[in-house]
Amino acid sequence: MTTSLIELSYLLAGVTFIVALKWLSSPKTARTGNRIGAVGMFVAIIATLFHQGVLRFEYIIAGILIGAVIGTVAARKAPMTAMPQMVAVFNGVGGGASLLVAWAEYWVLAPGKHSLDVPISIAFTVFIGAITFSGSMMAYAKLQELVSGRPIVYRFQQPGNIALMVVCLLLGIYLVWQAPAGPAMIPFYVLMVLSLVLGVTFILPIGGADMPVLIALLNAFSGLAGAGAGFILHNHVLIVAGALVGSSGVLLTQIMCWAMNRPVSNVLFGTFGATVQVTGAAAGKTAQAIQADEAATLLAYAQRVVIVPGYGLAVSRAQNETRDLMKALEERGVEVKFAIHPVAGRMPGHMNVLLAEADIPYDKLVDMEVINPELERTDVAVVLGANDVVNPAARSDTGSPLYGMPIIDVDKAAHVIVIKRSLAPGFAGVDNDLFYMPKTRMFFADGRDALVKILQELKNV
């Protein structure tokens, strides 16, 4: 394959990546967009294999086969509750791969044979790739509850992180300055190790409530690292793909922060949820419980029902029972919709993916801005495993860490049923006054068990 044909294949692959991103922006076209992106990546890989710099294919083919097996098994075995962890691992693998590329290219860096763009790209890729790898692994550990999901803070944490960044910057400048004389491996290894440490210390103070933002940010980092590797290898398709992933990740991070009404700096350095605040039960308020038969009666005679899914829905794996409840109510003539908060769950679009798995129609999923005006005309709002995204303190309590975050206004519905194991606070560490309102009834149970009982009682209403 000639060089011009390889570059033409890369151009075609780049176009498919752009089209894929466009189609991935809508649930209705997401699957097709994913397939288009996969086809584009396949074209890019085949074209790269024909590059004259590739002399032996055994290791490449072996790597493709091993990776394909691992990816297929992981995708099929991982439950929906583990999707955020899988995304975190994918981000880490991307950053780690870019780091290895930079390491290999710096190892063979010939004295005086490269322009400055190569050592600059190497230093940048080592820094971002290492942070992405170790940070993603730490995010995985938090999501998997191998370490505490709450912010982990210690004295001089932020000054220490800043000092690490400054040292890494100085080491990167030194490597670029030293490049004409050949590789300086000891400073290179120091930069790599310190960047790996920074990735861990960077993630430690970020709590579970900010995991959707963190996943989006690490995704952006993996793209930037990939683009850096593309500049090192002078591979145009890698530059394009990395730039697309990096820019889309940055935009998604910003959108998630807008949804929380918080700047990115507050997410990264605010230790959101570090301290648990108790404002409801400790103040002498009492939550009113409800049983399955009462909940079934309330739902059966409603005209409009809005279901608000949260991470508790994913934990209990209750998406299929949620679909069954929707169908049972619709057979009775009840209008059912799902209110989707942008940061519900632990990764961007978590609730959309979860409900799509249960074949719940896309037109039933309504964004927060659209559903909120309808809640005043809603007979029953069912909160299924959500907490912080329905907490009225975000509107009224200026002392709450949630203050200013847009929420789903379930407290404006005529009746509220909250399905939750206990009155424990959410990831923000703030008790929810919604639980103690006169219109609210608490169904204390696992989400799946609660829905099964309600469905059984609906048959008798």
N, C-alpha and C positions, 0 to 999 in steps of 0.2 A: 504494500500500500504506500503510495507516494505521500510526501509531506503535505502537499496541498489537499489530498483526499482526507488525510487525518484531521487537518484543521477544519475542513468542511464538515466532517463527522462531529467534531467538537462544537461547531456552530449549531448544528442540528440538535445536539444534546442540550446546549444552553437554551435554545428556544423551548424545548420540551420542559425544561426545569421551570421556566417562567410561566408557561401554560399550566403546568402542574400546580404551582403555587396559587395561581388564580383560581383554579377549580377546587383546590383544597380549602378555600375560604368559605365554601358553602357546604353544609352537610349533605345536600342533595347530589352534589357532584364530587364529593371528597374521594369516593372509591375510584372513580374514573381518573381523577387527578393523580391519585397515588400510583395507579397503573401507568399513566403517561410518564410520570417521573421515573418509575422503575425501568421503562423502556429506554428513556434517555440515558440513564446511568449504564444500562447494558451496552448501548451504542458507544458510549465514552470508554468503557472498559475494553471492548473489542478493538476500538481504534488505537488505544494506548498499547495494546499487546503487539500491534504491528509497527510500533515506533522502533526506529533503528537502534535506540539505546537499550532495548530489551534483548538480551542475548540468550538467556535461558528461561524456559517457561515452567520448569518442573515445580519450583517453589511457589510460583504465582498460582498455578493451577491447584496445587495442594492447599494453598491458603484460601482460595475461592471455595473449594469443596468443604474444607473444615468450617469456614465461616458460614457457609450456606446451611450446613447441618446444625450448627449451634443456633443460628438465627431462627431456623424453622422450628426446632424443638422449643426454644425459649418462647416464641410467639404463640405456639399452640398450648404450652403448659402453663404459662403465666395467667393467673386469674385477673379479672378486671380490677380488683383491688390493688394488684401489683403493677398496673400500667405506669404509674408515676415512677416507680423504682426502675422499670425497664427503660423508660425514657431517660432517666438519669444515667443509667449504665451506657446507653447508646451515646449520649453526649460525651461521657468520659472516654469511651472507646475512640470516638472521633478525635478528641483532643490528644489522647495518647498516641494515636497513629501519626498525627501531625508532628508530635514531639519526636517520635522515632525517626521520621523523615529528616527533620532538622539535625538530629544527632548524627545520622549516617552521612549526611552531606557535609557537616562540619568536620567530621573525622577525615574525610578525603579532600578537604579544602586545600588546593594547591597554592603555594605562596605567589602572590602577584598575578594570579591568573583570573581573578574575578573583579568585577566592578563592585562598588560599595553596596549595591542593592541586594546582593546575595547575603553578605554577613548581617546586614540590617534585617533582612527577612528571617534569617536563622535566629537571631537574638529575639526578635518579636515572637516567632513561632514557639521557641522554647519556653518563653515566659507565659504566653497565653495557653499553649497546649498543656503545660504542666499544671497550671492553675485549674484548667478545665478538667483534667484527669482526676487530680486529687480532690478537687471541690465536688465533682460529680459523685465520686465514691463516698465522700462524707455525706452528701445529700441522700444517696442510696441508704447509707447506714441510719440516717435519721428517719427516713420514710419507712424503712424496714424495722424500726424501733430497736436496732442493735445498739444505738446510743439514744439519749433523751431527745425527743422531738422539740422540746422547748429550748429557747436560747441558752447557750452555755457561755457565760461571761466570767472574766477574771480581771484582776488589776492590770492596768496599762495595756489592755487588749488592743484598742484602736491605735494608740501611739506605737505599739509594737508592730502592728500591721503596716502602718505608714513607714516605719523604719525599714521593714523588709522590702517594701516597694521601692524605696529610695536606693537601697543596696542593690536590688535587682537591676534597677535602671542604670546605676553606675557600672555594674558588671557588664551589662549589655553594651554600653558605650565603649568599655574597654575592649570587648571582643571585636567590635567593629573597627576600632583603632588599630588593634593588633592583627587584624585579618591579612593585610599584605605580607606579613612575615610568616603566615601559616597558622594552623590551629593552636590555640592555647587551651589544652584540655582541662587543666585544673580549674581555672576560672569558669570554664564552661560547665563543669560538673557542679561547682558551687552554685552557679546561677540556676541550674536545673533543680538541685535539691532545695534551695531556698524558695523557688517558685512552687514546688510541690508542698512545702510547709505552708506557704502563704495561701494556697488553695484550701487547706484544711482550716487554718485560723480564720480565713475569710468567711467560711460557711458556718462555723461554730455558733456565732451570736445570732444567726437567723433562725427564727422559730417556725413551727409548723404552719402557722397562719399565713406565712409569706411564701410557702412552698410553690404555689403556682407561678409567682413572680420569679422565684429562684430558678425553676425549671426553664422558663423562657429565657432568662439571662444566660444560663449555662449553655443553652442551645445557641445563642448568639455567639458566645465565646468559641464554641466548637467550630462554627462557621468561619469566624475570623482566623482561627488557627489553621483551618483548611485552606483559606485564601493565602495565608502566609506560606504554607507548604507549596502552593501553586506557584508563587513567585520564586521560591527556591528552585523548583524543578523546571520553571518556565513552561508550565502546563496551563494553557488558557482555560480549559474546561474546569480545572480545579479552582482556578481563580474565580471564575464566574459562579460556580456552585457554592464556593465558600462565601463569596460576597452576598449572594442571595440568601443563604441561611443566616449569615451574620446580620444583614440589614433587617430581614423579616423578624429575627429574634429580638433585635433592639426595639423595633416597632411594637411587637407583641408585649414586650416588657413594659413599654410606656403605656400601652392600652390597659394592661392589668393594673398599673399604678393609678391611672386615671379612674378605673373602676373602684379602687380603694380610697381615692381622694388623698393619696399620699405621694410625695416625691420619691424618686428612686433612692436618693440619699437616705431617706428615713427608713426605707425597707432594708438597705444594706447596713446601716449603722445605728438603727433605732432600737434594737433588741426587743422587737414587738412581742409581747406576751411573756416577758421575763418574770413578771411578778403577778401572781394570782390575786385578783381583787374579788372580794365577796360583798355583794351589795343587796342581794335579794333575801335568801333564807336567813342570813345573819341579822337582818333588820326586822325579823319577826313576821315575814310574809309567808303565806301558805299556798302551795300549789294544789289545784283541784284535779284529782285523778278521774279517769273515765275507763269503762270496760268495753269489751268488744261489741256487745249487743247495743250499748248506748251509741257508740261511734257509728255502727252500721245504720242505726235508725236515723241519726243526724245526717249522714251522707245520702241515704236512700231518698229522703224527702227534700233534698236540696235541689236547686235549679242550676247553680253554678258552683263548681268545685275547682280550686286551684291547688295543685300539689307542688311543694317546694322540695326538691331533692337535695341532699347534702352528702358529705362523706360517709355518714352512718348508713346510708343506702348502699354504698359500695361495700362497706365492711360486712354488712349482713347478707350481701348478695341477693337483694330483694328486687332486682329490676324486673324479673319475670312476674312476680306477684304484683308489682306496681302496675304492669301492663294489664294483668287480669282484673285488678280493681278498676282501672280505667274502662275496660270493656264492660264489666258488670254494671257500672254506673251509667254508661252510655246506653246500654240496653233498657235502662229505666228512664231514658230521656234526659239524663243529667249532662250538662255541658262540662267537659273536663279539659283543663289546660295545665301545662307544666311551666312554672316560673323558674327561669335559669339565671342565676347570678354569675357574672364573669369569673369570680374567684371561688366558686363553690367547688369543693373537692381539693385535690392536691396537685393538679396540673391544669394548664389551660384546656378548656373544652372537656374536662373530665366527665361532667354530667351528660353532655351531649353524646359522648362515646358510649357511656354506660346505658343510656336509654335507647340508643340506636341498636345496641346489641340485643335488646328485647323487642326489636321491631316496632317501637312506638313511633308513629308517623312524625316526620319532621315538622309539619305544620302545627303540631301540638306543643312544640317547644317554643316558648315565648321569652324574649329577652326582658330583662328587668325594666328597662325604660318603657316598654310597651305594656307590660302586665300591671305595673303599679297603679295607673289610673283606673284599671278595671277592678281592683281589689275592694274598693268601696261598694261595688255592686255584687260582690262575691258572697255566697251564703256560707261556705265552709272553706277554710284554707287548711291544708294538711301539710305540716312541716315534717318531713321524713329524714331525720338524721342531720338536719342543718342546725346551725346555732348562731355563729357570729353574723352571718349574712341576713339574719332576720331580727337582730337585736335592736330594739328601739333606742337604746342608749346612744347609738350612732347619730341620732337626730337631736337629742336633747341634753345629754350629759357631757358638758364641756371637759370634765375631768377624766373621761373614759378614753383609753387608747383607740377605741373605735370611732370616736367623735369625728364627724365629717365624712365617714365612709358611706357611700350610697348603699341602701339596703332594700330588700324586698318588703314592702309595707303590709305584711300579713296581719298586723295588729289592726288594720282598717277593715278587715273582713268582719262579717257578722259573728262568725264562730271560728275558733282556731283549735285544731287538734294537733298536738305535738307528740310524735312517736319517737321516744328516746329511752335509753336504758336508765338514765338517772338525771338529776338536776345538775350534774357536773358542768362546769364552764367549758367553752370551746377552746380552740387553740390560742385565742387572744388572752385567755386567762381571766375573762370577765363574766360574772354571773349575768343571766339574761332575764330582765324584768318581764319579758313576754310571758314567761312561764307562770307568773303570779297574777296576771290580769284576770278580771272576772269572766271575760269571754273565752279564756283559754282552758282547755282540758288536756291533761298529760296522760298519755298512754305509755306506761313504763314497761317496755319490753324490747327485745331484739326486733329490728325492723321487719325482717321476714316473718317471724312468728306472729307479730302483731297483725300484719296484713292477711296472713292465712286465717287467723281467727275472725277478722272483720269480714273476709269473704264468706266464711262459713255462716256467720250470722246474717249476712245480706240475703241468703237464701230463705231465711225465715221472716223477713220483713215484708 
